[in-house]
Amino acid sequence: MARDRKPSRHRTRLLTVSATALTLAGVALVEIPASAASPAKGHDVSSHQKNVDWSSAKAKGATFVYVKATESTTYRSPYFAQQYNGARAAGIIRGAYHFALPDKSSGATQAAYFVAHGGGWKADGWTLPPALDIEYNPYDKKHGCYGLSKAKMVSWIKAFSAEVKRETGRRPVIYTTAHWWNTCTGSSTALASTHALWIARHESADAGSLPAGWSYWTFWQYDNSGSLPGDQNLFNGTTSQLKKFARGY
């Protein structure tokens, strides 16, 4: 997700939502029968999308968006303010995400940089929890786990999470794929009970097998192009439930 790359032309042809649950810090709050679920539609953007037409996105059904803020401790998106503030002005619930490079600095250091440059949170119903994008290394495919052992990777994520929680009061949402998580953390279940999951699985009828420890997803990135700018996402609940999630309860 996080590299400012051009999206592909692929589209997912069928979306289904199974019986799932709204999560706050990994805790099930509301069971949502599949037949009754009306998942809120959203997207995520980075500097590749540049100055987004937020009125158009809202008209096309966007209820939420995650906006890239930072990467490692050396990159800040030059479009963050336009995207983050513009989404809010258009009546779209928004949040910020950080792209992790665990081989560059500690989890706590990157978390502090992220929070200092847009990765905050407030209980206003319009601000999603900060999000951590952790996936295969896009700059060195031979070291997809960034040269960290499984145990050190889990420790890195825990340190990032602890600093975000200390500074904002919320645990970060974790964006990842099942394959990366199970490969690079050794199928760790240590974070699932306290962190909402943002699963990436494209061109599929459902979110598929989840990373170890999670029994349901909170966000699903189902394609990297579509009717909304950037990647296409669903929230695992209604717009009303999304607002509760944003407020923190």
Secondary structure, 3 states (H helix, E strand, C coil): CCCCCCCCCCCCCCCCCCCEEEEECCEEEEEECCCCCCCEEEEEECHHHCCCCHHHHHHCCCCEEEEEEEECCCEECCCHHHHHHHHHHCCCEEEEEEECCCCCCCHHHHHHHHHHCCCCCCCCCCECCCEEECCCCCCCHHHCCCCCCHHHHHHHHHHHHHHHHHHHCCCCEEEECHHHHHHHCCCCCCCCCCCCEEEECCCCCCCCCCCCCCCCCCEEEEECCCCCCCEEEEECCCHHHHHHHHHCC
